[in-house]
Amino acid sequence: MAQIRNLSLAQVKKEAAEKYKNTTVLTFENGTKIDVDLVLRPSKITKLKTELIDVLSDAMEQKKKLDAPTLFAIQTMLVVKYFTSIKADVKGYDGLLDMLYTLNDGNYTNKILESFDPAQLGIVYKDIDETLKLINHAIEEKLNEINNTEASSSKPEGPAVTKRGKKNA
């Protein structure tokens, strides 16, 4: 009978490195290239979601536009940032939208997105969607809690007064 080894982080890192090492090289007409991950690493997805939450929180505080197309654009640029080798030190709402505009102007965005495995992109977007739904649910619960607290604290004390000034007992 073979001896069973105890799991080690070094072993897990080695297995993960092997599992997520495959990339495809996307070469552009101008002679530049980027590597695109074929299998999207869960730890990078977590980092992406963390940055997305930070960007959205800051954008809400600054009262920036957050409609569906803008949210999708931010998510897409985070995917490009985390799962390609593109050299882009962009941060925040403005940086990510500037990245989108720059890549669009150079006709790179669609080429980059088309190089991803659609199933892998589906996994990322589904995960992001589930995270955003959890956040929305938590916000709704907090708002309901605040509204219920305000409603109970704003009830008039003493007898109610009718329109004609007569007291109800």
N, C-alpha and C positions, 0 to 999 in steps of 0.2 A: 504494500500500500504506500502510495506517495505521500510524503509529508506536505501538509498544507502550510504555506507561508502566511505570515501576518501582512496585512496590507500596509504599504508605506506611501508617503506622499511622493517620494522620489519615483516610485513605480508608477503612480497615477500621472505624474507630470510627463514621464516618458511615454506612456500610452496616449495621453492627450496630444502631445507634440506630434506623434505619429498619425493620429486620427485627423488632426486639423492642419497638417502641413501642406496639403494639396492646394495649389493655386493655378489659375490660368493667367497667362500674360496677354494683356490687351495692348496692341501696338497701334499707335495713331499715325496718320499720314505724315505728320511733321517729324517723325522719327523718335518720338517719346513713347514711353510705355508705363503701364501700371500693372501690378499684380492684383488679382481679384480672388478672394477666398472662395473655394468651391463648397466647403462645408463651414457653416457659420458657428463659431465657438460660443457656447452658452455664456461663458464669463464675459465675452465682449458684448453679447446681447444685454447682459445685466448692466454693464458700464454704459451702454448706449441709453438704456431706459433711465438710469440715474441722471445722466446729462440731460435727457429730454425733460425730465421732471424739473430739474434746476432751471432750464431755459424757459419752460412754460411758467414756472412760479415767478421768475424775474419779469417775464413779459406781462403777466397779469398785474404785477405791482406797478409796472411802468405804463400800464394801460395801452399796450401795443395791440395791434390787430391780431386776432387769433381765430380766424374762420377756418373752415375745413381745408381749403386749398393751401393756406399758409401752414397749417399743422402738418399736412401731408408733405409739403416742401421741406419743412424742418426735419421730419422723420427721415425723408429720403436722403438728405444731405448727411445726417448722422450715420445712415447705413453706408454711404460712400466713404465717410470719414473713418469708420471703424473697420470696414471689411475690404478696403483697398489699400494700396501702398501710396496713395496720393499724398504729396507733401502739402499739407494744409493745416496751419496752426490757427484754426478758427475757433472762436468761442462765442457762445450766446446767440441770441435771436438775430441780431444784425449781422454777425459774422457768418452764420449759417445761410441766411438769405443772400448775403453778398456772394458766398461760395456758389449758390445756385445760379445767380445771375451771371457770374463769371463763367461757369461751366456751360451754361446755356448759350452765352454769347460766342463761345468757342466751339459750339456744336459737339460738346463732349458728353453731356448729361445722358442722352438716350443711348449712346454707344456704351457707356459705363453700365447703365442699368440693364441693358440687353445682355451683358456678359455674365450676369448673375444667373444661377440656377433658379428658375421661378418657384420651385418647391421650397428652396431655402429662404427666398424672400418672403414667401407666404408664411413660413414659420415665424420670422421676425415680426412681420406686420400683425399677425394674430397675437403674438405675445405682447406687443405694444398695445394693441387694442384691449386685451384683457387687463393690462395694468391701468390703462386710462379709465376703464369701466370701474375698477376698484377705487380709484381716486375719486371719480365722480360720485360713486356711492357714499364714500366717506364724507365728501363735501356736503352732499344732500342731507346725510344724517346730522352733521354738525349744524347746518342751517336750520333744520327742523328743531333741533335741540334749542338753538338760540331763539327761534320764533316762538316755541312753546314757553320758554322762560320769560320772554317779553310779554307774551299774551297773558300769562298768569300773574305777572307783576303789574300789569296795567289795568286789571279789573278794578272798577270803582268800589270804593269802600262805602258802607252805609246803604241806606235805601236808594233805589233807583228813582229817577225823576222822569215822569212822562212828558210828552210834548207840551201839555197845558200847564205844567208846573205842579201837578198833583203828585204826591209821593205814593209810590207803591210799597206796600208793606210785605 
